[in-house]
Amino acid sequence: MTCERSVIASIVFLGLGLGLILGYCHESTISFSAAHPASAATLQFVIYTNGWPAMVGLAATVVGILLLFAALAFAVLAQILPRDRAQQENAPLPKDADFGV
């Protein structure tokens, strides 16, 4: 699997998981309070999702996060490892290449 396919798959799984969790939530609250000392500021998310959307959504989100880390590893390895010599030798020449004739 290449880096590009891993990123696409991770976006699909993250969207599916978060869409299920947020699409089937009920009685949810979001609160924020700012205070002068920054340590007293709070941000709270309360999301209630019951049943299969909660289980499938969590599983799909975890798979999406793992695929995103795999895509990062593939991208780093692609930059570090040398390219295949056979692939470089069999690459087509540009149309305006000088053959030294």
JORAZI-V102367 format. One record per residue. N is the residue number from 1. RES is the residue in one small letter. PHI is phi as a letter, one per 20 degrees, with the letter a starting at -180 (999 if undefined). PSI is psi in whole degrees, 0 to 359 (* if undefined). OMEGA is omega in whole degrees, -180 to 180 (NA if undefined). Layout:
N,RES,PHI,PSI,OMEGA / N,RES,PHI,PSI,OMEGA
This chain:
1,m,999,133,-179 / 2,t,e,172,-179 / 3,c,f,318,-177 / 4,e,f,318,180 / 5,r,f,325,178 / 6,s,f,321,179 / 7,v,f,317,180 / 8,i,f,315,180 / 9,a,f,322,179 / 10,s,f,321,178 / 11,i,f,320,179 / 12,v,f,313,-179 / 13,f,f,320,177 / 14,l,f,317,179 / 15,g,f,318,178 / 16,l,f,313,-178 / 17,g,f,310,-180 / 18,l,f,328,176 / 19,g,f,319,177 / 20,l,f,316,-178 / 21,i,f,313,-177 / 22,l,e,332,-179 / 23,g,f,329,-178 / 24,y,d,16,180 / 25,c,f,155,180 / 26,h,b,154,180 / 27,e,l,43,-178 / 28,s,e,149,179 / 29,t,c,149,174 / 30,i,c,126,-180 / 31,s,c,146,178 / 32,f,b,134,175 / 33,s,c,130,179 / 34,a,e,144,180 / 35,a,c,161,-178 / 36,h,f,305,171 / 37,p,f,128,-174 / 38,a,g,336,-179 / 39,s,f,345,179 / 40,a,e,355,179 / 41,a,f,142,-179 / 42,t,c,150,173 / 43,l,c,125,-174 / 44,q,c,128,174 / 45,f,d,127,175 / 46,v,c,113,-177 / 47,i,c,125,177 / 48,y,d,117,174 / 49,t,c,127,-177 / 50,n,d,155,170 / 51,g,n,207,-175 / 52,w,f,328,178 / 53,p,f,328,179 / 54,a,f,316,-178 / 55,m,f,312,-179 / 56,v,f,322,179 / 57,g,f,318,178 / 58,l,f,317,180 / 59,a,f,316,-180 / 60,a,f,323,178 / 61,t,f,319,178 / 62,v,f,318,177 / 63,v,f,319,178 / 64,g,f,320,178 / 65,i,f,318,178 / 66,l,f,320,177 / 67,l,f,326,177 / 68,l,f,320,176 / 69,f,f,323,177 / 70,a,f,320,178 / 71,a,f,322,177 / 72,l,f,317,179 / 73,a,f,318,178 / 74,f,f,319,-180 / 75,a,f,320,178 / 76,v,f,316,179 / 77,l,f,324,179 / 78,a,f,330,179 / 79,q,e,330,-175 / 80,i,e,312,-175 / 81,l,f,144,178 / 82,p,f,153,179 / 83,r,f,158,-179 / 84,d,f,128,-179 / 85,r,f,321,-179 / 86,a,f,323,179 / 87,q,f,323,179 / 88,q,f,323,-179 / 89,e,f,328,-179 / 90,n,e,4,180 / 91,a,f,141,-180 / 92,p,f,146,178 / 93,l,f,152,175 / 94,p,f,156,-176 / 95,k,f,331,-178 / 96,d,e,24,-179 / 97,a,f,140,179 / 98,d,e,123,-178 / 99,f,e,2,179 / 100,g,m,28,-178 / 101,v,e,*,NA
